[in-house]
Amino acid sequence: MSFSSAPQVELQTSIGNFVVELYVKHAPITCKNFRELARRGCYNNTICHRIIKDFMIQAGDPTGTGKGGESIYGGKFEDEIDRSLHHTGAGILSMANAGANTNGSQFFITLAPTPWLDGKHTIFGRVCSGMGVIKRLGNVQTDAHDRPTTEVRILKASAL
């Protein structure tokens, strides 16, 4: 565990555990959503449904299709784009969306710099412990649709 005073969430996966610290000062609504979904067990036993090597790991959809997932606010909620935050490298925690202001429960973690996502996805944290697990997740074999050929699960997500 990190010694940061920022709120943290631990994600226990079928490959190993990692911890994210949340940027509550930059994205308070998004952080509250993520923490509360974790507290409610909404991420427990869900799959990492999309992994693109050297790009990102996407998860947080209870349907496992990449098309589902609601926020704690009921449906979708608005972006919290902070121009001081950037997708600068591996380990950035950001909201997956289907366009502006369509945040629900899905999130992604970058595996490399992804500057083209800046201003389009709410950055709300970073991996503060367990980057080795993130690297292993990023190397999972996938099919032509970027779905892992061997299922990778978030076994449990816990607000620390």
C-alpha positions as CSV (number, residue, x, y, z in Angstrom):
1,M,0.0,0.0,0.0
2,S,1.2,3.5,-0.8
3,F,1.6,6.2,1.9
4,S,-0.4,8.8,0.0
5,S,-3.2,10.6,1.8
6,A,-5.3,10.4,-1.4
7,P,-8.2,7.9,-1.3
8,Q,-7.2,4.5,-2.7
9,V,-9.0,1.4,-4.2
10,E,-7.3,-2.0,-4.3
11,L,-8.2,-4.2,-7.2
12,Q,-7.6,-7.9,-6.7
13,T,-7.4,-9.7,-10.1
14,S,-6.9,-13.2,-11.3
15,I,-3.3,-12.2,-12.2
16,G,-2.5,-10.2,-9.1
17,N,-3.4,-7.1,-7.1
18,F,-2.8,-3.4,-7.7
19,V,-3.8,-0.2,-5.9
20,V,-5.0,3.1,-7.5
21,E,-5.0,6.4,-5.9
22,L,-7.8,8.8,-6.7
23,Y,-7.5,12.4,-7.8
24,V,-10.4,13.7,-5.7
25,K,-9.3,17.4,-6.1
26,H,-9.4,17.1,-9.9
27,A,-12.4,14.8,-10.5
28,P,-14.5,14.5,-7.3
29,I,-17.7,13.3,-8.9
30,T,-15.8,10.6,-10.9
31,C,-13.8,9.5,-7.8
32,K,-16.9,9.2,-5.7
33,N,-18.6,7.1,-8.4
34,F,-15.6,4.7,-8.7
35,R,-15.1,4.4,-4.9
36,E,-18.8,3.8,-4.3
37,L,-19.1,1.2,-7.1
38,A,-16.1,-0.6,-5.5
39,R,-17.7,-0.3,-2.0
40,R,-21.0,-1.8,-3.4
41,G,-19.1,-4.7,-5.0
42,C,-20.1,-3.7,-8.5
43,Y,-16.7,-4.5,-9.9
44,N,-16.4,-7.8,-8.1
45,N,-16.1,-10.9,-10.3
46,T,-16.2,-8.8,-13.5
47,I,-13.9,-9.3,-16.5
48,C,-11.3,-7.1,-18.1
49,H,-13.1,-7.2,-21.4
50,R,-10.6,-5.3,-23.6
51,I,-6.9,-5.2,-23.5
52,I,-4.8,-3.6,-26.2
53,K,-1.0,-4.2,-25.9
54,D,0.9,-1.0,-25.4
55,F,-2.3,1.0,-25.1
56,M,-4.8,0.2,-22.3
57,I,-6.7,-2.3,-20.2
58,Q,-10.5,-1.7,-20.0
59,A,-12.8,-3.0,-17.3
60,G,-15.7,-2.1,-15.1
61,D,-18.6,-3.4,-17.3
62,P,-20.8,-5.7,-15.3
63,T,-22.2,-7.2,-18.5
64,G,-18.7,-8.0,-19.8
65,T,-19.7,-6.7,-23.3
66,G,-18.1,-3.3,-23.2
67,K,-21.6,-1.8,-23.6
68,G,-22.9,-1.8,-20.1
69,G,-22.5,-0.3,-16.7
70,E,-24.2,2.5,-14.9
71,S,-22.9,5.1,-12.5
72,I,-24.1,5.6,-8.9
73,Y,-25.9,8.7,-10.2
74,G,-28.3,6.6,-12.3
75,G,-27.1,6.1,-15.9
76,K,-24.4,8.3,-17.3
77,F,-22.7,11.4,-15.9
78,E,-20.7,14.4,-17.1
79,D,-17.0,14.5,-17.8
80,E,-14.6,16.2,-15.4
81,I,-11.8,17.2,-17.8
82,D,-8.9,18.8,-16.0
83,R,-6.5,20.4,-18.6
84,S,-3.6,20.0,-16.1
85,L,-3.9,16.2,-16.2
86,H,-2.5,14.2,-19.2
87,H,-2.3,10.5,-20.3
88,T,1.5,10.7,-19.9
89,G,2.4,7.1,-19.5
90,A,1.5,3.7,-18.1
91,G,-0.7,3.5,-15.0
92,I,-3.1,6.5,-15.7
93,L,-6.7,5.7,-14.5
94,S,-9.3,7.2,-16.8
95,M,-13.0,6.8,-17.6
96,A,-14.1,4.9,-20.6
97,N,-16.9,6.5,-22.5
98,A,-18.9,6.5,-25.8
99,G,-18.4,10.3,-26.3
100,A,-18.7,13.4,-24.2
101,N,-20.5,13.1,-20.9
102,T,-21.3,9.3,-21.2
103,N,-19.4,8.1,-18.1
104,G,-20.9,5.1,-16.3
105,S,-18.9,2.4,-14.5
106,Q,-16.3,1.5,-17.2
107,F,-12.7,2.6,-16.8
108,F,-9.3,2.0,-18.3
109,I,-5.7,2.0,-17.3
110,T,-3.1,3.1,-19.8
111,L,-0.1,1.0,-20.7
112,A,1.8,3.8,-22.5
113,P,1.5,7.5,-23.2
114,T,-1.8,8.2,-25.0
115,P,-1.9,12.0,-25.6
116,W,-4.7,11.7,-28.2
117,L,-7.1,10.8,-25.3
118,D,-6.4,14.1,-23.4
119,G,-9.5,16.2,-23.2
120,K,-11.7,13.3,-24.2
121,H,-11.6,11.1,-21.1
122,T,-11.7,12.0,-17.5
123,I,-8.5,11.2,-15.7
124,F,-9.3,10.4,-12.1
125,G,-6.3,8.6,-10.7
126,R,-3.2,6.5,-11.2
127,V,-1.8,3.1,-10.2
128,C,0.3,3.7,-7.1
129,S,1.2,0.1,-6.3
130,G,1.3,-3.0,-8.4
131,M,2.6,-1.8,-11.8
132,G,4.1,-5.2,-12.4
133,V,0.5,-6.6,-12.4
134,I,-0.5,-3.9,-14.9
135,K,2.4,-4.9,-17.2
136,R,1.3,-8.6,-17.0
137,L,-2.3,-7.6,-17.7
138,G,-1.1,-5.7,-20.7
139,N,0.7,-8.7,-22.1
140,V,-2.3,-11.0,-21.9
141,Q,-3.1,-12.8,-25.2
142,T,-6.1,-11.3,-27.0
143,D,-8.3,-12.2,-30.0
144,A,-9.0,-10.1,-33.1
145,H,-11.5,-8.0,-31.0
146,D,-9.0,-7.2,-28.2
147,R,-10.8,-9.6,-25.8
148,P,-8.5,-11.7,-23.7
149,T,-8.4,-15.3,-24.9
150,T,-8.0,-16.4,-21.3
151,E,-10.5,-14.7,-19.0
152,V,-9.0,-12.1,-16.7
153,R,-11.2,-11.1,-13.7
154,I,-11.4,-8.4,-11.1
155,L,-12.1,-10.7,-8.2
156,K,-12.7,-7.9,-5.7
157,A,-12.4,-4.1,-5.6
158,S,-12.1,-2.5,-2.2
159,A,-11.9,1.1,-1.1
160,L,-9.0,1.4,1.3
